[in-house]
Amino acid sequence: MTAAPVLYLSHGAPPLADDATWTRQLADWSTGLARPSAILIVSAHWEEAPLTIGATTTVPLIYDFWGFPQRYYQVEYRAPGAPALAEKVRKLLRSGETPVHEDPARGLDHGAYVPLVEMFPDADVPVLQISMPSLDPQQLFDLGRRLAPLRDEGVLIIGSGFFTHNLSGLDMHRDAGHAPPSWSAEFDDWGAEALAKNDVDAILDFASKAPAPGLAHPRIEHFAPLFVSLGAGGETPETVIDGFWYGLAKRSVQLG
């Protein structure tokens, strides 16, 4: 079996479902992927230490957003749980002396299900979500490296964040594709070049190497899943989706 790829994707807010371009890009991306045996996803919206494994059965989604129209709270994604994958994750991480906790009632948050609805709409692939136990770039990179053997079993590892994420720069009163603020464009240009060179050291040290890192990411939780993906992937990332959504960079990449 060829090793499954690793993805880092910008997941958008619930209104992503209304963006015809972006939803088509995500759907087209998935058609080029071999069907995974399971999906392991790390989302910007779950920080918990020690590392915690979410539900391994089908439980309700977590609608972790506020102030949106009611229809966004009626979305369902009843993917099968992945108890066998959870056991493999436990073994891989505990062998590296990483403590692992369980939260069997914790469903998929919108960082997980929003893109999966577009990419795997039949909800027929088992999905497991784990928390980010830290926002430290090197620790998350090392976490990805420990999870990498799962690829040989057909597991699709996904880091789900947003390539730039400063909600003060989100302007939804204009067209979704309007020109981004300079800090978003400059950070995206820098990131695209670093990814193309597979300059992992620069990306892990983005806080001192990238332009305007504090504007692009006032908190780094939406960039942090990229570190897991880089660790799990190993190969040079290939950009699959680029451009901007209401001023934020939606760059998304595939490794392998």
PLY file of the C-alpha trace (Angstrom):
ply
format ascii 1.0
element vertex 256
property float x
property float y
property float z
element edge 255
property int vertex1
property int vertex2
end_header
0.00 0.00 0.00
1.28 3.44 -0.92
1.55 5.72 2.09
-1.43 8.01 2.45
-0.73 11.73 2.01
-0.89 14.33 4.75
-2.92 17.51 4.42
-2.94 20.92 5.99
-6.05 22.84 5.07
-7.61 26.16 5.87
-11.04 25.20 7.08
-13.01 28.44 7.11
-15.97 29.31 9.26
-19.37 27.62 8.82
-20.21 30.01 5.92
-17.59 28.18 3.86
-20.52 25.99 2.83
-21.94 28.98 0.94
-18.75 29.68 -1.02
-19.12 27.88 -4.34
-15.46 28.29 -5.30
-13.96 27.02 -2.08
-16.35 24.11 -1.68
-15.58 23.04 -5.25
-11.84 23.29 -4.57
-12.15 21.04 -1.52
-14.37 18.55 -3.36
-12.01 18.43 -6.34
-9.06 17.90 -4.01
-10.67 14.87 -2.42
-11.42 13.21 -5.76
-7.68 13.00 -6.39
-7.05 11.18 -3.11
-7.16 7.43 -2.68
-9.91 6.41 -0.31
-8.38 6.45 3.18
-8.84 3.64 5.66
-9.57 6.33 8.26
-9.00 10.03 8.91
-7.03 11.42 11.84
-7.62 15.15 12.25
-6.05 17.84 14.41
-8.08 21.04 14.53
-7.24 24.56 15.64
-10.35 24.41 17.80
-9.23 21.76 20.26
-6.38 22.59 22.59
-6.17 20.25 25.53
-3.32 18.81 27.54
-2.46 16.05 28.00
-3.22 15.02 24.43
-6.78 13.76 24.35
-8.51 11.35 22.01
-12.06 12.27 21.08
-15.09 10.09 20.54
-14.59 6.67 18.96
-18.30 6.28 18.31
-20.65 8.53 16.37
-21.69 11.33 18.73
-23.19 14.80 18.07
-21.04 17.47 16.47
-19.74 20.43 18.46
-21.11 23.70 17.09
-18.33 25.81 18.56
-19.37 29.16 17.10
-21.86 31.84 18.00
-24.18 34.29 16.30
-24.71 32.48 13.01
-28.04 31.65 11.33
-29.79 28.59 12.70
-29.14 26.47 9.62
-25.45 26.24 10.49
-26.39 24.50 13.73
-28.40 21.89 11.87
-25.50 20.45 9.87
-24.86 16.77 10.60
-21.85 14.62 9.81
-22.38 11.12 11.14
-19.05 9.58 10.22
-18.21 6.23 11.80
-15.97 6.27 14.82
-12.45 4.86 14.58
-11.73 2.79 17.72
-9.02 0.72 16.00
-7.24 3.89 14.92
-7.56 5.28 18.44
-5.78 2.22 19.82
-2.95 2.64 17.30
-2.61 6.30 18.26
-2.40 5.35 21.92
0.36 2.84 21.25
2.38 5.20 19.05
2.21 8.08 21.50
2.64 6.15 24.72
5.73 4.46 23.32
7.11 7.99 22.99
6.17 8.68 26.60
3.36 11.01 25.64
0.45 10.77 28.09
-2.89 10.20 26.41
-6.31 10.97 27.85
-9.77 10.06 26.57
-12.91 12.13 26.06
-15.45 9.65 24.64
-18.25 12.26 24.46
-16.25 14.85 22.51
-17.59 15.11 18.96
-16.01 16.69 15.90
-15.72 20.48 16.07
-16.21 22.78 13.10
-12.51 22.74 12.28
-13.00 19.05 11.52
-16.48 18.63 10.10
-16.76 21.80 7.99
-14.07 20.68 5.50
-14.99 16.99 5.77
-18.57 17.72 4.71
-17.16 19.08 1.45
-14.39 16.53 0.91
-16.06 13.31 2.09
-19.77 14.17 1.92
-20.96 10.57 2.31
-19.52 10.50 5.85
-18.51 6.88 5.29
-14.83 7.09 6.31
-14.07 6.58 10.03
-12.85 9.81 11.65
-10.88 10.36 14.83
-9.99 13.77 16.28
-7.20 14.39 18.76
-6.36 17.53 20.67
-3.29 19.73 20.38
-1.56 19.30 23.74
0.62 22.36 23.18
1.12 25.22 20.74
4.88 24.77 20.78
5.98 24.33 17.13
8.70 21.76 17.80
6.49 19.67 20.09
3.74 19.57 17.48
6.22 18.71 14.72
7.51 15.83 16.86
3.92 14.72 17.47
3.40 14.53 13.71
6.55 12.45 13.30
5.29 9.94 15.86
1.97 9.68 14.03
3.59 9.25 10.59
3.57 5.40 10.62
-0.22 5.53 10.39
0.18 6.67 6.79
1.44 3.22 5.85
-1.94 1.85 6.91
-3.88 4.22 4.69
-4.73 6.78 7.38
-5.19 10.31 6.04
-3.71 12.76 8.56
-5.18 16.27 8.37
-4.12 19.44 10.14
-7.00 21.90 9.99
-6.38 25.58 10.67
-6.18 28.81 8.65
-3.01 30.08 6.97
-3.63 33.58 8.29
-6.14 34.15 11.06
-6.84 37.56 12.50
-10.57 38.09 12.83
-10.11 41.83 13.17
-9.09 41.77 9.50
-12.07 39.69 8.41
-14.29 41.91 6.27
-17.47 40.08 5.27
-19.16 43.24 4.02
-17.18 43.03 0.80
-16.77 40.35 -1.85
-15.12 37.19 -0.49
-12.24 37.53 -2.96
-11.41 41.16 -2.28
-7.77 42.26 -1.98
-6.35 41.14 1.36
-4.71 43.44 3.91
-0.96 43.76 3.41
-0.06 41.73 6.50
-2.10 38.77 5.24
-0.66 38.93 1.73
2.92 39.31 2.93
2.66 36.44 5.40
1.09 34.24 2.73
3.85 35.07 0.22
6.50 34.26 2.80
4.77 31.02 3.75
4.35 29.93 0.14
8.07 30.36 -0.48
9.07 28.58 2.73
6.77 25.66 1.93
8.04 25.40 -1.65
11.60 25.17 -0.29
10.48 22.74 2.42
12.16 25.08 4.88
10.74 23.45 7.98
13.10 25.30 10.30
11.84 28.67 9.08
8.21 27.63 9.38
8.67 26.34 12.92
10.40 29.63 13.76
7.82 31.71 11.91
7.37 34.04 14.91
10.82 35.50 14.24
11.20 34.74 10.51
7.85 35.65 8.94
6.62 39.19 8.21
3.97 40.50 10.59
3.50 37.21 12.46
1.60 38.90 15.27
-0.93 40.33 12.81
-1.25 37.16 10.76
-1.69 35.10 13.95
-2.46 37.02 17.18
-2.72 33.50 18.62
-1.07 30.70 16.70
-3.67 27.97 17.11
-4.71 28.15 13.43
-1.13 27.89 12.16
-0.16 25.20 14.67
-1.84 22.23 12.90
0.59 22.84 10.04
3.44 21.79 12.34
1.77 18.42 12.93
1.27 17.95 9.19
4.89 18.82 8.42
6.10 16.29 10.96
3.83 13.54 9.67
4.47 14.30 6.01
8.21 14.60 5.61
7.94 15.47 1.91
7.94 18.90 0.28
4.43 20.39 0.60
2.52 21.12 -2.59
-0.02 23.95 -2.53
-3.43 22.72 -3.63
-5.58 25.74 -2.71
-4.47 29.33 -2.45
-6.03 32.77 -2.53
-7.94 34.65 0.13
-11.33 34.53 1.81
-12.51 37.89 3.13
-8.87 38.91 3.55
-7.54 35.73 5.18
-5.16 33.38 3.35
-6.73 29.99 2.68
-3.50 28.29 1.51
-3.82 24.53 1.86
-1.16 21.96 1.09
-0.58 18.26 0.52
2.48 16.24 1.47
2.93 12.97 -0.35
0 1
1 2
2 3
3 4
4 5
5 6
6 7
7 8
8 9
9 10
10 11
11 12
12 13
13 14
14 15
15 16
16 17
17 18
18 19
19 20
20 21
21 22
22 23
23 24
24 25
25 26
26 27
27 28
28 29
29 30
30 31
31 32
32 33
33 34
34 35
35 36
36 37
37 38
38 39
39 40
40 41
41 42
42 43
43 44
44 45
45 46
46 47
47 48
48 49
49 50
50 51
51 52
52 53
53 54
54 55
55 56
56 57
57 58
58 59
59 60
60 61
61 62
62 63
63 64
64 65
65 66
66 67
67 68
68 69
69 70
70 71
71 72
72 73
73 74
74 75
75 76
76 77
77 78
78 79
79 80
80 81
81 82
82 83
83 84
84 85
85 86
86 87
87 88
88 89
89 90
90 91
91 92
92 93
93 94
94 95
95 96
96 97
97 98
98 99
99 100
100 101
101 102
102 103
103 104
104 105
105 106
106 107
107 108
108 109
109 110
110 111
111 112
112 113
113 114
114 115
115 116
116 117
117 118
118 119
119 120
120 121
121 122
122 123
123 124
124 125
125 126
126 127
127 128
128 129
129 130
130 131
131 132
132 133
133 134
134 135
135 136
136 137
137 138
138 139
139 140
140 141
141 142
142 143
143 144
144 145
145 146
146 147
147 148
148 149
149 150
150 151
151 152
152 153
153 154
154 155
155 156
156 157
157 158
158 159
159 160
160 161
161 162
162 163
163 164
164 165
165 166
166 167
167 168
168 169
169 170
170 171
171 172
172 173
173 174
174 175
175 176
176 177
177 178
178 179
179 180
180 181
181 182
182 183
183 184
184 185
185 186
186 187
187 188
188 189
189 190
190 191
191 192
192 193
193 194
194 195
195 196
196 197
197 198
198 199
199 200
200 201
201 202
202 203
203 204
204 205
205 206
206 207
207 208
208 209
209 210
210 211
211 212
212 213
213 214
214 215
215 216
216 217
217 218
218 219
219 220
220 221
221 222
222 223
223 224
224 225
225 226
226 227
227 228
228 229
229 230
230 231
231 232
232 233
233 234
234 235
235 236
236 237
237 238
238 239
239 240
240 241
241 242
242 243
243 244
244 245
245 246
246 247
247 248
248 249
249 250
250 251
251 252
252 253
253 254
254 255
